[in-house]
Amino acid sequence: MNQQWLTILMSKGIELEQNLRQQLQNAKDGLKSQLEGRGIRLSAADLSALLEEVSPKASHAALSYALDILRPFSAGMGLRISRLSDTQVEMIIPARTRNMSDLNQLHEGAMTTAAIEAAKLLWMRHAPLGQFEINVGQCESVFFKVQTQDCRVRMELSETTRELVLSELRQNRESASTVELKIFDENEQSVAELRLHLKFKHSPALASTPEE
C-alpha cells in the first residue's frame, strides 16, 4: 500500500514539474514572439533580466530551465539560478547522479562546469550589442573537501572590473580578466575555490565601413 502511494506521489510530482515547465515555455515563447515582431531578439540571459524586476523567482526558474536544455555540455546537470544581479550570481549544483563520481561524491568536473557557466552568465548580462564571445583561457582550482550534497557556486563582479573590460572591448574588440568563484555547502562551509582567466571578443552589431 505504501509503495502504491509513493508511486502515485512521484507521478503527480513529475506531472506538476512538466506542467510548470510547459507554462514557463509558453510564457517565454509568447514574450519572445511579441518582441521579435517589433524587431527585438533576446538571449536567454536577456529574457531573464527583463522578467527579473516583475518576478525574480519566475525569472530564475526560466533561466535555470534554459540552462538545462540549451547548453550542449551542461544539459541535464540541473543547474539552478538562486541569485542573479548585475554584480552577483549564485548557482546551485544539485547532487544528482549525472554530477556524482563513482564514490557518490560531487564530481570536481561538475563543480568546474558550474563555475564556468556562472561566470559566463554574469558577464553576459553586460554583453555589448553585437557578437560577444567568452572563452576560458586558464582554470585554477582548489578543492578543500569531498561533498555528497548540493552545493552553491558564487561570484561577484566589481563595477571597476566590468567597466575596464567593456572599455577595452570598445577600443580593441578584445579583453581579458580573471574572476574568482567560491563553492559552499549547505552549512556555508567552503568546498572549493576557482580562478578563471577569461578572454573576451566583441564584434559590433553595426561595423563601420571605411571611407572611400
C-alpha positions, 0 to 999 in steps of 0.5 A, a space after each residue: 500500500 505504501 509503495 502504491 502511494 509513493 508511486 502515485 506521489 512521484 507521478 503527480 510530482 513529475 506531472 506538476 514539474 512538466 506542467 510548470 515547465 510547459 507554462 514557463 515555455 509558453 510564457 517565454 515563447 509568447 514574450 519572445 514572439 511579441 518582441 521579435 515582431 517589433 524587431 527585438 531578439 533576446 538571449 536567454 540571459 536577456 529574457 531573464 533580466 527583463 522578467 527579473 524586476 516583475 518576478 525574480 523567482 519566475 525569472 530564475 526558474 526560466 533561466 535555470 530551465 534554459 540552462 538545462 536544455 540549451 547548453 550542449 555540455 551542461 544539459 541535464 546537470 540541473 543547474 539552478 539560478 538562486 541569485 542573479 544581479 548585475 554584480 552577483 550570481 549564485 548557482 546551485 549544483 544539485 547532487 544528482 547522479 549525472 554530477 556524482 563520481 563513482 564514490 557518490 561524491 560531487 564530481 570536481 568536473 561538475 563543480 568546474 562546469 558550474 563555475 564556468 557557466 556562472 561566470 559566463 552568465 554574469 558577464 553576459 548580462 553586460 554583453 555589448 550589442 553585437 557578437 560577444 564571445 567568452 572563452 576560458 583561457 586558464 582554470 585554477 582550482 582548489 578543492 578543500 573537501 569531498 561533498 555528497 550534497 548540493 552545493 552553491 557556486 558564487 561570484 561577484 563582479 566589481 563595477 571597476 572590473 566590468 567597466 575596464 573590460 567593456 572599455 577595452 572591448 570598445 577600443 580593441 574588440 578584445 579583453 581579458 580578466 580573471 574572476 574568482 568563484 567560491 563553492 559552499 555547502 549547505 552549512 556555508 562551509 567552503 568546498 572549493 575555490 576557482 580562478 578563471 582567466 577569461 578572454 573576451 571578443 566583441 564584434 559590433 552589431 553595426 561595423 563601420 565601413 571605411 571611407 572611400 
